[in-house]
Amino acid sequence: MRVFGIVGSMRANRHTATLVREVVEAMEGAASPLEVEVVHAAERTFAPCRVTCSPYCSSHPYRCATTDDVGAVLERMIEADAVILGAPQYFRAPPAHFHAFIERVQSMFFFHEAVGAAHTPSPLAGIPCGLVAVAEYSNPHGVLEYLHDFSTLVGMRPVLLDGFPYLGVGAHGDPREDEVFHPHERAKELGAALARAAAARRDDRGA
């Protein structure tokens, strides 16, 4: 089973990365063997979306006119059996660098599917997706909603949890001290649920 994670934080080995790793570890306990790759947005080149080149997106299914690391990361998402998206909240929004990636991918999908000359199904359709959000000074639910909107727009299937905050793993401040969102417990739940969803999808596809 191939698992691909993206850590949207600009700081390495901090709370977002820790919780993404915990989700992966929970998946390893629920399904094996796993082929895992986790990339950090801070280590990749993601230029902002220019939007004015939308005719290219419209006529080239799920491809972008700008050449950088966005295309390669998208390809790894497409190849995965499960995707984990993790992002912190910086000043009421995720980091601008991570948002550039999200914006570029959304533009590719939107312009092709909304105004493209021919309809090509989303290459991410049906891929189970786990969401992780961390907020230092406020509620992480806003970032979970942001990630949920993105993942559904491109056709992935976010895995929901039975307990608060439902959309995924949330943490307020240091996850070790968070007694409201219970991030460590939710990471275990999400990993197990994501492994089940990925296995079910593979079975349905005869993989």
HULIN-V618737 format. One record per helix or strand of 2 or more residues. SS is the DSSP state (A for helix, B for strand). FROM is the first residue (numbers start at 0). TO is the last residue. If there is no record, write none. Layout:
ss=SS from=FROM to=TO
ss=SS from=FROM to=TO
This chain:
ss=B from=1 to=6
ss=A from=14 to=29
ss=B from=34 to=39
ss=A from=40 to=42
ss=A from=53 to=58
ss=A from=69 to=78
ss=B from=81 to=89
ss=A from=95 to=114
ss=B from=127 to=134
ss=A from=140 to=152
ss=B from=156 to=157
ss=B from=168 to=171
ss=A from=174 to=176
ss=A from=182 to=204
